[in-house]
Amino acid sequence: MSVATKANIDAWFERIGFAGSIAPSLETLGQLMQLHLSAIPFENLDPLMRVPVRLELANLQQKLLFDRRGGYCLEHNLLFKAMLEELDFAVKLHAATVLWGQVEPVDGPPTHVLLTVDIAGSSYLVDVGFGGQTPTAPLRLRADVEQATPHEPCRLSQTDGLWRLESQIGAEWQPLYAFTTAEPEADALVRMNESVSSSPAFRERLVAARVDKGRRLALRNLRFNIHAIGGDSETRLLGSVAELREVLSGPFGIALPNDERLEPALHKVVERGAA
């Protein structure tokens, strides 16, 4: 394997602030997951700027580790998979259909990816790329059992091989996505990446998210939300490109790209408003 395609585990550890045991255990997996979610945000600045999203490991490492950017589900979970494999975890990638925020039944190709990790004879769902509702702990692939995380409780259900993940938001269980344990081919991932990165959901609106201890940070266009787990949430409506830059680089920790396309893209966000 060439240097350009080898997982740079030391750079990842430095980026997420990990210095613990590297034994491929459930405890290690949970710690890595929480540190990754806290350090590397979900963000869609590349699609917003019409910059192609590249999924080669060298590109993922350059962007998320060395450039101190974030990314969306394919970028996060492909990077996380490569790092876990370097640590001798048994990892598989799966495609999912997003149910979160959908009012009508979903009919179309999958637009999300997640991982399963096998540890000591049990399989766990692992996802570090679902934005504002990313589960924050490995979830045992077991149906109809409520599972605690550092944030919201989650549960899985299964019908005819189709798994469904739900999260308890307030007093209600909300569906996040549905998936099977089939592994998509590489060309299917390429098509998914092209479709998702060119979709209006990522090209016409600004999205960012980060998980912190006891809270979730979420940005959608000009609306900046801080959701306190088990407490009050606050919303701040941003009003300028300068405020967008401050929030993206401050609370979300994104090293904004030195790209001439960023400024006009952020101006369009301000012009469109908070919708």
C-alpha positions in Angstrom: 0.0 0.0 0.0 1.4 3.4 -1.0 2.0 6.2 1.5 -0.8 8.2 -0.2 -3.4 5.6 0.5 -2.3 4.4 4.0 -4.3 5.4 7.0 -2.4 8.1 8.9 -3.4 7.0 12.3 -1.0 9.4 14.1 -2.5 12.4 12.4 -6.0 11.2 13.3 -5.0 10.7 16.9 -3.6 14.2 17.0 -6.6 15.7 15.3 -9.1 14.1 17.8 -6.9 14.2 20.9 -6.7 10.5 21.5 -3.9 9.0 23.7 -5.5 5.9 25.2 -5.3 2.1 24.6 -5.5 1.0 21.0 -6.8 -2.5 21.7 -9.7 -3.1 19.4 -12.3 -3.2 22.2 -15.7 -1.7 22.7 -14.3 0.8 25.2 -11.7 2.0 22.7 -14.3 2.2 19.9 -16.6 4.3 22.1 -13.8 6.7 23.1 -12.7 7.1 19.5 -16.2 7.8 18.3 -16.9 10.5 20.9 -13.5 12.2 20.3 -14.0 12.2 16.5 -17.5 13.7 16.8 -16.2 16.4 19.1 -13.2 17.3 17.1 -14.3 17.0 13.4 -17.5 18.7 12.5 -20.1 17.8 9.9 -20.2 20.5 7.2 -21.0 21.0 3.5 -18.9 24.0 2.5 -17.5 22.1 -0.6 -20.9 21.4 -2.2 -22.0 24.9 -1.2 -19.0 26.3 -3.1 -19.5 23.7 -6.0 -16.2 22.1 -5.1 -16.2 18.3 -5.9 -16.1 16.0 -2.9 -13.3 13.4 -3.2 -13.6 10.1 -1.4 -10.0 8.8 -1.9 -8.4 8.3 1.5 -5.5 10.7 0.7 -8.1 13.4 0.0 -10.2 12.6 3.1 -7.1 12.8 5.3 -5.9 16.1 3.8 -9.2 17.8 4.2 -10.4 16.4 7.6 -7.1 16.0 9.3 -4.5 18.4 7.9 -6.7 21.2 6.6 -8.8 20.9 9.8 -12.1 20.9 7.9 -15.2 18.7 8.3 -17.3 16.8 5.9 -20.5 14.9 5.4 -21.5 11.2 6.0 -19.4 9.6 3.2 -16.3 11.5 4.2 -16.6 10.9 7.9 -17.5 7.3 7.8 -15.0 6.3 5.1 -12.3 8.0 7.1 -13.4 6.4 10.4 -13.6 3.0 8.7 -10.0 3.3 7.4 -8.7 4.3 10.8 -10.6 1.5 12.6 -9.2 -1.1 10.1 -5.7 0.2 10.8 -6.4 -0.6 14.5 -7.5 -4.1 13.6 -11.2 -3.6 14.1 -13.5 -5.7 11.9 -15.5 -3.1 10.0 -18.2 -3.1 7.3 -19.8 -0.2 5.4 -23.6 -0.1 4.7 -25.9 2.2 2.8 -29.0 3.8 4.4 -32.2 5.6 3.5 -32.7 8.8 5.5 -36.0 9.0 7.4 -35.2 12.0 9.6 -37.2 15.1 8.6 -39.1 13.2 5.9 -42.9 13.7 5.9 -43.6 11.3 3.1 -42.5 7.7 2.6 -39.0 7.7 1.2 -38.7 6.2 -2.3 -35.3 6.4 -3.9 -31.7 5.3 -3.6 -29.8 5.5 -0.3 -28.2 8.8 0.6 -26.3 7.9 3.8 -23.7 5.4 4.9 -22.9 3.9 8.3 -20.6 1.2 9.7 -21.0 -2.0 11.7 -18.1 -3.2 13.8 -17.8 -6.8 15.1 -16.4 -7.1 18.7 -16.3 -10.3 20.7 -19.1 -11.9 18.7 -21.5 -8.9 18.7 -22.1 -6.4 15.9 -22.4 -2.7 16.7 -23.8 0.2 14.6 -21.2 3.0 14.4 -21.9 6.3 12.7 -19.9 9.5 12.9 -21.5 11.3 10.0 -25.3 11.9 10.5 -24.9 15.6 11.3 -27.1 17.0 14.0 -28.6 13.6 15.1 -25.5 11.4 14.9 -25.6 8.7 17.6 -22.8 9.3 20.0 -22.0 5.7 21.1 -21.7 2.3 19.4 -25.2 0.7 19.3 -25.4 -3.1 19.6 -27.2 -4.5 16.5 -30.1 -5.8 18.5 -33.8 -5.1 17.9 -36.3 -3.5 20.3 -33.8 -2.6 23.1 -33.4 1.0 24.3 -29.7 1.9 24.4 -28.2 4.8 26.3 -25.6 7.1 24.7 -23.9 10.2 26.1 -26.7 12.2 24.4 -30.2 10.8 23.4 -31.3 7.2 23.9 -31.5 5.2 20.7 -33.2 1.9 19.6 -33.2 -0.4 16.6 -36.0 -2.4 15.1 -35.8 -5.0 12.3 -38.4 -6.2 9.8 -37.5 -8.8 7.1 -33.8 -7.8 7.2 -34.4 -4.1 7.2 -33.0 -2.3 10.2 -34.5 1.0 11.4 -32.7 3.4 13.8 -34.7 5.7 16.1 -33.6 8.4 18.6 -35.6 9.7 21.5 -36.1 13.4 21.0 -37.9 14.8 24.0 -40.7 12.4 24.8 -41.0 11.0 21.3 -39.1 8.4 19.3 -38.0 9.8 15.9 -36.8 7.7 12.9 -33.3 8.5 11.7 -32.7 6.0 8.9 -33.3 2.5 7.6 -30.6 0.1 6.3 -29.7 -3.5 5.5 -26.4 -5.2 6.3 -25.5 -5.5 2.6 -22.2 -3.9 1.6 -22.5 -1.5 -1.4 -20.1 -1.8 -4.3 -17.5 1.0 -4.9 -19.3 2.3 -8.0 -22.5 2.6 -5.9 -20.7 4.8 -3.4 -19.4 7.0 -6.3 -22.9 7.5 -7.6 -24.2 8.2 -4.1 -21.5 10.8 -3.6 -22.2 12.5 -6.9 -25.9 12.6 -6.2 -25.7 13.8 -2.6 -23.0 16.4 -3.2 -25.0 17.9 -6.1 -28.4 17.8 -4.4 -30.2 21.1 -3.5 -30.0 20.0 0.2 -26.2 20.5 0.1 -25.8 23.0 -2.7 -28.5 25.5 -1.7 -28.2 25.6 2.0 -25.4 25.8 4.6 -25.3 23.0 7.2 -22.9 22.3 10.0 -23.1 20.2 13.2 -20.8 19.2 16.0 -21.3 17.2 19.1 -20.0 18.5 22.5 -20.3 17.2 26.0 -24.0 17.5 27.0 -25.0 19.4 23.9 -25.3 19.5 20.2 -24.4 22.4 17.9 -26.3 22.8 14.7 -26.2 25.4 11.9 -28.8 25.5 9.1 -28.3 28.6 6.9 -28.5 31.5 9.4 -30.0 29.6 12.3 -27.5 28.6 14.9 -28.9 26.2 17.5 -27.3 24.9 20.7 -29.3 21.9 22.0 -28.6 21.1 25.6 -29.3 17.5 26.4 -32.0 17.3 29.0 -32.2 21.1 29.3 -33.1 24.3 27.5 -31.9 25.0 23.9 -31.0 28.3 22.5 -31.3 29.7 19.0 -29.3 32.6 17.5 -30.2 34.1 14.1 -27.1 35.2 12.3 -27.3 38.2 10.0 -24.1 38.6 8.0 -21.2 36.8 6.3 -18.9 38.0 9.2 -21.2 36.3 11.7 -21.3 33.1 9.6 -17.5 33.0 9.5 -17.2 33.6 13.2 -19.6 30.7 14.1 -18.1 28.3 11.6 -14.6 28.9 12.7 -15.4 29.4 16.4 -18.0 27.0 17.9 -17.7 24.5 15.0 -13.9 24.7 14.8 -13.7 24.7 11.0 -10.5 26.1 9.5 -12.3 28.0 6.7 -10.8 27.3 3.2 -8.8 30.0 1.5 -10.9 29.8 -1.6 -12.3 32.6 -3.6 -15.6 30.7 -4.0 -16.4 30.8 -0.2 -17.3 34.5 0.1 -19.9 34.5 -2.7 -21.3 31.2 -1.4 -21.8 32.7 2.1 -23.3 35.8 0.6 -26.0 33.7 -1.1 -26.7 32.1 2.3 -27.3 35.5 3.8 -29.4 36.6 0.9 -31.6 33.5 1.1 -32.2 34.1 4.9 -32.9 31.6 7.6 -35.4 29.4 5.9 
